[in-house]
Amino acid sequence: MDSFGMTNRLHYGDNLGVLREHIPNESVDLIYLDPPFNSARSYNLLFKQVKGAESPAQIMAFEDTWTWSHVLYDDFKKEPRNSPLWGIVAALYETLGPSEMMAYLVMMAPRLIELRRVLKPTGNLYLHCDPVASHYLKLILDVIFGPQNFRNEITWKRSDTHNDARKQFARIADRVLFYTKTDAAPFVPQHVAHAEKTLKDWYLYLEMPDGSIRKMTPMERDSQQIPEGARRFNAGDLSSPNPRPNLMYEYKGYLPHANGWRCDRARMEELDAAGLLLFPASSNGRIMFKRYLDEQPGAILGDLWTDISLIRAGHKEGRGYPTQKPLKLLERIIAASCPEGGTVLDPFCGCGTAIVQAERMARNWLGIDITYLAINEVVSRLQEEKREGHALRYELVGTPKDADAAQALFEQTVSQNHRPYEQWAVTLVPGARWNEKKGADRGIDGRLTLWVGTKPKDALVQVKGGNALNPSNVRDFAHVIESNDAPLGFMISQKPPTKEMKRVAEGMGRISFGGTATYQRYQILSVKEI
């Protein structure tokens, strides 16, 4: 259960409406958002390619994000809830004019207002963006959160230099803007491995398994390889940085520094008993403090993150999502800024990386996305987490739960050629992906890649909503299945098939995938039955 008495939730819909209608005030501990950025031409495909598919399953996401509209701008100015931003947005419009960037900012501004509203007083927000938009977004965030609540502009080096460096320096980094709602927001410093130079310059001593101590050899320093069982440490100064007359005592024949020791005699004896003092060979030397490398958390992390790389092609974590972020990136953000048992919100949840990581770290979560394909991908990832032992409990909000709701969705999406209905209906076939119809693919709404023998082949899915289903439709899709040599065909219908339709489907016979079981090659599945 989350902090306001509801289960974890995955919402289908426009995040502005979901935020206003479903998310209470001051109910969220951490918001991470990774909205579409850079340009619509670069980021308008939500899923470039689904794993195992030869043909990409594509969906246009946020089609209006980068398209200027005076109507939307006028609506923004008329909405009282947007009043804190009227001034800055008007100033940006004077500068940028009716441009793609201005369209993006008008889209983002009211959502950022709502995001601050739902944050607890101790809440944190991380906005992931690119350098093209970061400075404009920071102006808007300064107005909403107050410049005093800006914490960091984190630079994440996501990749190595590549081929866009011919007329400019290579663009290899994203920005993450970090704000708190108030000064009361908690923060847990994060650590990274020490730089090699730090290790070479500072951790110079070895304590051997027999208890003897020596300095590292030049070869050991260069290779950073030490004998098995040895512990590496550096020698810290035990002298006081300022004069301390009360700490001017002799210890085991060793005189204090001119300013005195850093600690009193009782503490010195504790360190000695723990084996943490390094005594010099000469009585004129200084006692030092042993700081073991294997006991150190590492260097404190700054606002330049270079140790987490993007998800490359073929990586086991990859989901075929072009702007997918690594789980380690979200692990760091959640660890730093969301307390145990807190709630994480991702209003542009895409393929669900923030949700999956929140689940793994025992945080509550809320996810929102505007496409069924994204919602289905998140559900798929959550099912994988469940198979790995996570006890998942969540509610899916905004997707049809019964035949009547499915019919309502069909009727509500007439202006979009029923595309959202098709996207949802295709997901009723486990593992199927929506097919954006182009050319010869017309009539095929989804594909499911199966292994037939040693080769992958696509099973086909066609969706018939409303009262469109008739025997002619059924026969037409039978021809599509046959002409594509598809191993299986699924017709998803809003209403149940008639006996004649079932007869046509059964006439295509059955198929085996190598075992003793056989499957009807052409299956008509009604939404109500499923």
KOLLUMBA-882410 format. One line per field, with one value per residue (C-alpha): residue number from 0; x, y, z. Coordinates in Angstrom, 1 decimal, always signed. Each point is the difference from the previous one (the first is absolute). Layout:
residues N
i = c(NUM,...) $
u = c(X,...) $
v = c(Y,...) $
w = c(Z,...) $
***
This chain:
residues 530
i = c(0,1,2,3,4,5,6,7,8,9,10,11,12,13,14,15,16,17,18,19,20,21,22,23,24,25,26,27,28,29,30,31,32,33,34,35,36,37,38,39,40,41,42,43,44,45,46,47,48,49,50,51,52,53,54,55,56,57,58,59,60,61,62,63,64,65,66,67,68,69,70,71,72,73,74,75,76,77,78,79,80,81,82,83,84,85,86,87,88,89,90,91,92,93,94,95,96,97,98,99,100,101,102,103,104,105,106,107,108,109,110,111,112,113,114,115,116,117,118,119,120,121,122,123,124,125,126,127,128,129,130,131,132,133,134,135,136,137,138,139,140,141,142,143,144,145,146,147,148,149,150,151,152,153,154,155,156,157,158,159,160,161,162,163,164,165,166,167,168,169,170,171,172,173,174,175,176,177,178,179,180,181,182,183,184,185,186,187,188,189,190,191,192,193,194,195,196,197,198,199,200,201,202,203,204,205,206,207,208,209,210,211,212,213,214,215,216,217,218,219,220,221,222,223,224,225,226,227,228,229,230,231,232,233,234,235,236,237,238,239,240,241,242,243,244,245,246,247,248,249,250,251,252,253,254,255,256,257,258,259,260,261,262,263,264,265,266,267,268,269,270,271,272,273,274,275,276,277,278,279,280,281,282,283,284,285,286,287,288,289,290,291,292,293,294,295,296,297,298,299,300,301,302,303,304,305,306,307,308,309,310,311,312,313,314,315,316,317,318,319,320,321,322,323,324,325,326,327,328,329,330,331,332,333,334,335,336,337,338,339,340,341,342,343,344,345,346,347,348,349,350,351,352,353,354,355,356,357,358,359,360,361,362,363,364,365,366,367,368,369,370,371,372,373,374,375,376,377,378,379,380,381,382,383,384,385,386,387,388,389,390,391,392,393,394,395,396,397,398,399,400,401,402,403,404,405,406,407,408,409,410,411,412,413,414,415,416,417,418,419,420,421,422,423,424,425,426,427,428,429,430,431,432,433,434,435,436,437,438,439,440,441,442,443,444,445,446,447,448,449,450,451,452,453,454,455,456,457,458,459,460,461,462,463,464,465,466,467,468,469,470,471,472,473,474,475,476,477,478,479,480,481,482,483,484,485,486,487,488,489,490,491,492,493,494,495,496,497,498,499,500,501,502,503,504,505,506,507,508,509,510,511,512,513,514,515,516,517,518,519,520,521,522,523,524,525,526,527,528,529) $
u = c(+0.0,+1.2,+0.1,-3.5,-1.7,-0.1,+1.9,+2.8,-1.6,+0.7,-2.2,-0.8,-0.7,+1.2,+2.1,-1.5,-3.5,+1.2,+2.0,-3.0,-2.6,+1.8,+3.1,-0.7,+1.9,+3.3,-0.1,+3.2,+3.6,+2.0,-0.9,+2.2,-1.1,+1.7,-2.3,+0.6,+2.6,+2.5,-2.4,-3.2,+1.9,+2.5,-2.3,-3.4,+0.2,-0.7,+1.3,+2.4,+0.2,-1.4,+2.4,-0.3,-1.9,+1.3,-2.4,+0.0,-3.2,-0.4,-2.2,-0.1,+0.2,-0.8,-0.7,-0.9,+3.0,+2.1,-2.8,-0.8,-3.7,-1.4,-3.1,+2.0,+1.9,-3.2,-1.4,+3.2,-0.5,-3.7,+0.6,+0.2,+2.1,+2.7,+0.1,+3.4,+1.6,-1.9,+2.8,+3.0,-1.8,-1.0,+3.6,+1.2,-2.6,+1.4,+3.4,-0.7,-3.2,-2.4,+2.7,+0.4,+1.8,-2.8,-2.5,+2.0,+0.2,-3.7,-0.6,+2.4,-0.9,-3.5,+1.3,+2.9,-2.5,-2.0,+3.1,+1.0,-3.5,+0.1,+3.5,+0.2,+1.7,+3.0,-0.3,+2.6,-0.3,+2.5,-0.7,+2.0,+0.6,+2.6,+2.1,-2.3,-2.8,+1.5,+0.6,-3.6,-1.4,+2.2,-1.6,-3.4,+1.0,+1.6,-3.4,-2.0,+2.4,+1.9,+3.7,+0.9,-1.2,+2.2,+2.6,+1.9,+0.3,+1.4,+1.9,-0.3,+2.6,-2.0,+2.3,+3.4,+0.9,-1.8,-0.4,-1.8,+3.2,+0.9,-1.2,-0.4,+1.2,-1.7,-3.3,+0.4,-1.8,-3.5,-1.1,-2.0,-1.4,-0.4,-2.4,-1.5,-3.4,+1.4,+3.2,-1.3,+0.5,+2.3,+3.1,+2.3,+3.5,+1.1,+3.4,+2.0,+3.2,+3.2,+1.8,+3.1,+2.2,-1.4,+0.9,+3.5,+0.7,-1.7,-0.5,+3.7,+0.3,-0.7,-0.9,+1.0,-1.8,+2.7,-0.6,+3.2,-0.3,+1.9,-0.3,-1.2,+2.7,+0.0,-1.2,-2.9,-0.9,+0.1,-2.0,-2.3,+0.5,+0.8,+0.8,-2.9,-1.3,+1.8,-2.0,+0.7,-0.1,+1.1,+1.6,-2.1,+1.4,-0.9,+1.1,-2.5,-0.5,-0.2,+1.9,-1.5,+1.9,-2.2,+1.1,+3.7,+0.7,+2.8,-1.2,+2.3,+3.0,-1.1,-0.3,-3.1,+0.0,+0.6,-3.8,-0.8,-1.7,-3.3,-1.6,+0.2,+1.9,-3.1,-0.7,+3.7,-0.1,-3.1,+1.7,+3.0,-2.0,-1.7,+3.3,-0.6,+3.2,+3.1,+3.1,+3.1,+3.4,+1.6,-1.1,+0.1,-2.6,-3.8,-2.6,-2.4,-3.5,-0.6,-2.9,-0.7,-1.2,-2.4,-1.9,-0.5,-3.2,+1.9,+0.1,-3.0,-1.9,-0.1,-2.3,+2.1,-1.0,+2.3,-0.2,-3.4,-0.2,-3.0,-1.6,+1.7,-1.4,-0.2,+0.3,-2.2,-1.7,-1.1,-3.7,+0.2,-0.8,+2.2,+0.2,+0.0,+2.0,+2.1,-1.4,+3.2,-0.8,-3.3,+1.4,+2.4,-2.8,-2.4,+2.7,+0.9,-3.5,-2.7,-0.3,-0.7,-3.8,-0.3,-1.8,+1.6,-2.0,+1.0,-2.5,+1.7,+0.7,+0.7,+1.4,-0.1,+3.6,-0.8,-2.9,+2.0,+2.8,-2.4,-1.5,+3.4,+0.9,-3.3,-1.4,-3.6,-0.6,-2.3,+0.5,-1.8,+0.2,-2.1,+0.5,-1.3,+3.2,+2.0,-2.4,+0.1,+3.8,+0.0,-2.4,+2.2,+3.1,-2.0,-1.0,+3.7,+0.7,-2.7,+1.6,+3.2,-1.6,-1.4,-3.5,-1.7,-3.2,-1.2,-3.1,-0.3,-2.1,-1.5,+0.0,-3.2,-0.9,-3.1,-1.7,-2.1,+3.1,+1.7,-3.0,+0.2,+3.7,-0.8,-2.7,+2.2,+2.9,-1.9,+2.0,+3.2,-1.2,-0.4,+3.8,+0.0,-2.6,+2.0,+3.2,-1.9,-1.7,+3.2,+1.5,-2.8,+2.2,+2.9,+3.3,-1.6,+1.1,-1.9,+0.7,-0.2,-1.7,+2.0,-0.3,-0.5,-0.5,-3.4,-2.5,+2.7,-0.3,+2.5,+2.8,+1.2,+3.4,+0.0,+2.7,-1.1,+2.7,+3.2,-1.4,-2.0,-3.3,-2.7,-3.4,-2.5,-2.6,-3.0,-2.3,-3.7,-1.7,-3.6,-2.4,+2.3,+0.5,-1.8,+0.8,+1.6,+2.5,+0.8,+0.6,+2.2,+2.3,+0.2,+1.5,+2.4,+1.2,+0.5,+1.7,+2.5,+0.6,-0.7,+0.1,-2.9,-2.6,-2.0,-3.1,-1.0,-3.6,-2.3,-2.9,+0.1,+0.4,-3.0,+0.0,+0.8,+3.0,+1.2,-0.4,+2.2,+2.7,-0.1,+0.4,+3.6,+0.9,+2.4,+3.7,+2.7,+3.1,+2.0,-1.8,-3.1,-2.3,-1.7,-1.6,-2.7,+1.8,-2.7,-1.6,-2.7,+0.0,-2.6,+0.8,-2.7,+1.4,+3.6) $
v = c(+0.0,+3.5,+2.9,+1.2,-3.4,-1.3,-2.7,+0.7,+1.3,+0.1,+2.6,+0.1,+3.5,+3.6,+0.7,+3.4,-1.3,-3.0,+2.4,+2.3,-2.7,-2.9,+1.2,+1.7,+3.0,-0.7,-3.8,-0.7,-0.2,+0.0,+0.9,-1.1,+1.1,-0.6,+1.8,-0.1,+2.6,+1.2,-0.1,-1.7,-1.3,-1.8,-1.3,-0.5,-3.8,-1.5,-3.5,-0.2,-3.7,-2.8,-2.8,-3.0,+1.9,+0.5,+2.8,+3.0,+0.5,+3.8,+2.4,+3.8,+1.4,+3.5,+1.1,+3.6,+0.4,+2.0,+1.4,+3.6,+0.8,+3.4,-1.8,-1.9,+3.2,+1.9,-2.9,+0.1,+3.7,-0.4,-2.8,+1.6,-2.8,+1.1,+3.6,-0.4,-0.5,+2.5,+2.5,-2.2,-1.8,+3.3,+1.1,-3.2,+0.5,+3.4,-1.5,-3.3,+0.8,-2.7,-2.6,-3.7,+0.7,+2.4,-2.8,-2.3,+2.5,+0.7,-3.7,-0.5,+3.1,-1.0,-3.5,+1.3,+2.1,-3.2,-2.0,+2.5,-0.2,-3.7,+0.0,-0.3,+3.0,-2.4,-1.0,+0.1,+0.4,-1.1,+1.2,-1.8,+2.1,+0.9,+3.2,+1.4,+0.4,+0.0,+3.7,+0.8,-2.6,+1.2,+3.5,-1.6,-2.2,+3.0,+1.8,-3.1,-1.3,+3.2,+0.4,-0.7,-3.6,-0.7,-2.6,-1.2,-0.1,-3.5,-0.8,-3.7,-1.1,-2.6,-1.0,+0.4,+2.4,-0.8,+1.3,+3.3,+1.7,+1.4,+3.5,+0.0,-1.9,-3.4,+0.0,-2.8,+1.3,+0.6,+2.3,-0.9,+3.0,-0.7,+2.0,-0.4,+1.3,+1.5,+0.1,-3.0,-2.5,-2.9,-0.9,-3.0,+0.7,-2.6,-1.4,-1.3,-1.9,+2.0,+1.3,-2.0,+3.0,+0.3,-3.6,+0.4,+3.1,-0.6,-3.7,-1.0,-2.5,-3.7,-2.0,-3.6,-3.1,-0.6,+3.5,+1.5,+3.4,+1.4,+2.6,-1.1,-0.6,+2.2,-3.0,-0.5,+3.6,+0.0,-3.2,+0.6,-3.8,-1.0,-3.3,-2.3,+0.6,+3.4,+3.1,+3.4,+3.1,+3.6,+1.8,+2.9,+2.8,+0.0,+3.5,+2.7,+2.7,+2.6,+0.5,-2.3,+0.4,-2.6,-2.6,+0.4,-3.4,-2.6,-3.3,-3.1,+2.2,+2.0,+3.7,+1.9,+2.4,+3.6,+0.5,-3.1,-3.2,-0.2,-2.1,-0.5,-2.8,-2.2,+0.1,-0.6,-3.1,-1.2,+0.4,-1.8,-2.9,-0.3,-0.2,+3.3,+1.8,+0.0,+0.6,+1.4,-1.7,+3.1,+1.5,+3.4,-1.1,+0.5,-2.6,-0.3,-1.3,-3.1,+0.5,-3.3,+0.2,-2.9,+1.9,+3.2,+0.7,+1.7,+3.5,+2.3,+0.3,+3.5,+1.4,-1.6,-3.6,-2.0,-3.5,-1.0,-0.6,-0.1,-3.3,-1.2,-2.3,-3.5,+0.8,-2.4,+3.0,+1.4,+0.1,+1.4,+3.4,+2.7,+2.3,-2.7,+1.0,-2.5,-1.4,+1.0,+3.7,-0.3,-2.1,+2.9,+2.6,-2.0,-0.8,+3.6,+1.6,-2.5,-1.4,-3.7,-0.5,+3.3,+0.4,+0.6,+1.6,-0.1,+2.0,-1.0,-3.6,-1.3,-3.5,+0.2,+0.2,+2.2,-2.2,-3.2,+1.5,+1.3,-3.5,-1.5,+2.5,-0.6,+3.5,+0.6,+1.4,+1.7,-0.1,+1.9,-0.3,+1.0,-3.0,-3.6,-1.3,+1.5,-1.1,-3.6,+0.1,+1.1,-2.8,-2.4,+1.1,-0.2,-3.6,-0.8,+1.5,-2.2,-3.1,+1.1,-0.1,+3.5,-0.1,+2.5,+1.8,+2.8,+1.4,+0.7,+3.2,+1.3,-3.2,-1.9,-2.5,-1.5,-0.2,+3.2,+2.0,-1.3,+1.1,+3.4,+0.3,-1.0,+2.7,+2.7,-0.5,+0.6,+3.2,-2.1,-2.7,-2.2,-0.3,-0.1,-2.7,-2.0,+0.4,-1.2,-2.9,-1.3,-0.4,-2.5,-2.5,-0.5,+1.1,+1.6,+3.4,+2.7,+0.4,+3.5,-0.8,+1.0,-1.2,-3.7,-0.3,+1.5,-2.4,-1.2,+1.8,-2.1,-2.5,-2.8,-1.5,-3.8,-2.6,-2.5,-2.7,+2.0,+3.2,+2.9,+0.7,+2.6,-1.0,+2.7,+1.9,+2.0,+2.1,+0.5,+2.4,+1.1,-2.0,-0.2,-3.8,-2.0,-3.3,+2.0,+1.5,-3.4,-1.4,+3.0,-0.5,-3.7,+1.0,+2.4,-2.9,-2.3,+2.6,+0.9,-3.7,+0.9,-2.9,+1.4,+2.7,+1.7,+2.2,+2.1,+1.0,+2.1,-2.4,-3.8,-1.9,-1.7,-3.7,+0.8,+2.1,-2.8,-2.5,+2.2,+0.2,-3.7,-0.7,+1.2,-3.0,-0.5,+0.4,-1.6,+1.6,-3.3,-1.5,-2.2,+3.0,+1.6,+3.5,+1.4,+2.1,+2.7,+1.1,+2.5,+1.4,+2.4,+2.6,-1.3,-3.5,+1.1) $
w = c(+0.0,-0.7,+2.3,-0.7,+0.4,-3.6,-1.8,-2.4,-3.2,-3.7,-1.8,-3.7,-1.1,-0.4,+3.1,+0.5,+0.4,+2.1,+2.3,+0.5,+0.5,+1.7,+1.9,+3.4,+1.3,+1.8,-0.5,-1.9,+1.3,-3.3,-3.5,-2.9,-3.4,-3.4,-2.4,-3.8,-0.9,-2.6,-2.9,-1.2,-3.0,+2.2,+2.7,-1.4,-0.2,+3.4,-0.8,-2.8,+0.0,+2.2,+0.9,-2.3,-2.7,-3.5,-0.7,+2.4,+2.0,-0.1,+1.8,-0.2,+3.5,+1.0,-3.5,+1.0,+2.3,-2.5,-2.1,+0.7,+0.7,+0.8,+1.3,+2.6,+0.9,+0.5,+2.1,+2.1,+0.7,+0.9,+2.5,+3.5,+1.3,-2.4,+1.3,+1.8,-3.4,-2.1,+0.3,-0.8,-2.8,-1.6,+0.2,-1.6,-2.8,-0.7,-0.3,-1.8,-1.9,-1.3,-0.2,+0.7,+3.3,+1.1,-0.7,+2.2,+2.8,-0.1,+0.2,+3.0,+2.0,+1.4,+0.7,+2.1,+2.0,+0.7,+0.9,+2.6,+1.5,+0.4,+1.6,+3.8,+1.8,+0.3,-3.7,-2.8,-3.8,-2.6,-3.6,-2.7,-3.1,-2.5,-0.3,-2.7,+2.4,+3.5,+0.4,-1.0,+2.3,+2.8,-0.3,+0.4,+2.9,+1.8,-0.2,+1.2,+2.7,+0.8,-0.9,+3.6,-0.5,-2.9,+1.0,-3.0,-3.8,-0.3,-3.1,-1.0,-2.5,-1.7,-2.9,-1.6,-2.7,-3.3,-3.5,+0.7,+0.9,-3.5,+0.6,+3.7,+3.1,+0.2,+1.9,+2.5,+3.1,+1.3,+2.8,+3.1,+1.8,+3.7,+2.2,+3.4,+1.1,+3.2,+1.9,+2.1,-2.8,+1.1,-2.0,+0.4,-1.5,-2.5,-0.5,-3.0,-0.3,+0.6,-3.1,-0.9,+0.6,+3.5,+0.7,-1.4,+1.9,+3.4,+0.7,+0.1,+2.9,+0.2,+3.1,-0.8,+1.3,+2.6,+1.4,-1.4,-1.7,-3.0,-2.7,-3.4,-2.7,-3.1,-2.0,+2.3,-0.2,-3.8,-0.4,+3.0,+0.7,+3.6,+1.6,+0.9,+3.6,+0.3,+1.1,-1.4,+2.0,+0.2,+2.9,+1.4,+2.0,+3.7,+0.8,+0.9,-2.8,+2.8,+3.3,+2.7,+3.3,+1.6,-2.5,+0.5,+1.5,-0.7,-1.2,+0.2,-0.1,-3.0,+0.4,-1.4,-2.9,+0.8,+0.0,+1.9,-0.9,-1.9,+2.7,+3.7,+1.8,+0.4,-3.8,-0.7,+2.1,-1.8,-3.4,+1.3,+1.3,-3.4,-1.8,-1.8,+1.0,-2.1,+2.2,-1.6,+0.2,+1.6,+3.3,-1.8,-2.5,+0.2,+0.8,-3.0,-0.3,-2.3,-2.4,-1.8,-3.6,+0.4,+2.7,-1.9,-1.8,-2.8,-1.2,+0.5,-3.2,-1.6,-2.8,-2.8,-0.5,-2.3,+1.4,-1.4,-3.8,-2.2,-1.0,-3.1,-2.7,+1.2,+3.7,+2.1,+1.6,-3.4,-0.9,-3.5,+1.3,-1.6,+3.1,+2.7,+3.1,+1.9,+3.3,+1.7,-0.7,+1.7,+2.8,+0.8,-0.1,+2.1,+2.6,+0.3,+0.2,+0.8,+3.6,+0.6,-0.4,-1.9,-3.3,-3.5,-2.8,-3.7,-2.0,-3.4,+1.0,-3.5,+0.3,+3.8,+1.2,+3.0,+0.9,-0.2,+2.1,+2.6,+0.3,+0.4,+2.8,+1.9,-0.8,-1.0,-3.5,-2.4,-3.7,-2.8,-3.8,-2.9,-2.2,+0.5,-1.5,+2.8,+2.7,-1.4,+0.0,+3.7,+0.8,-1.8,+2.0,+3.3,-0.9,-0.5,+3.4,+1.5,-1.5,+1.7,+3.4,+0.6,+1.6,-2.4,+0.9,-2.3,-1.6,-3.8,-0.4,-3.2,-2.0,-0.7,+2.6,-1.7,-3.4,+0.7,+0.8,-3.1,-2.1,+1.6,-0.9,-3.6,-0.2,+1.7,-2.5,-3.3,-0.7,+0.3,-2.3,+3.1,+0.3,+3.8,+0.0,-2.5,+2.1,+3.1,-1.7,-1.5,+3.5,+0.8,-1.9,+2.4,-1.6,-3.0,-1.1,-1.8,-3.7,-1.4,-3.3,-3.0,-3.6,-0.3,+3.7,-0.1,+1.8,+2.4,+3.3,+1.9,-0.2,+2.3,-0.8,+0.4,-0.6,-2.6,-0.2,-0.1,-1.5,+1.4,-1.6,+0.8,+1.2,-1.1,+2.0,-1.4,+2.1,-0.8,+2.4,+0.3,-2.1,-3.0,+0.1,-2.7,-2.0,-2.8,+2.5,+1.3,-3.5,-1.0,+3.0,-0.8,-3.4,+1.8,+2.3,-3.0,-2.3,+2.8,+0.8,+3.7,+2.4,+2.0,-0.4,+2.7,-0.6,+3.0,-0.2,+2.1,-0.4,+0.0,-3.3,-1.7,-0.8,-3.7,+1.1,+2.2,-2.9,-2.3,+2.7,+0.8,-3.7,+0.1,+2.0,+2.9,+0.5,+2.2,+1.2,+0.4,+3.0,+0.2,+0.5,-2.9,-0.3,-2.1,-2.6,-0.3,+3.3,+0.5,+3.5,+1.4,+2.5,+2.3,-0.1,+0.6) $
***
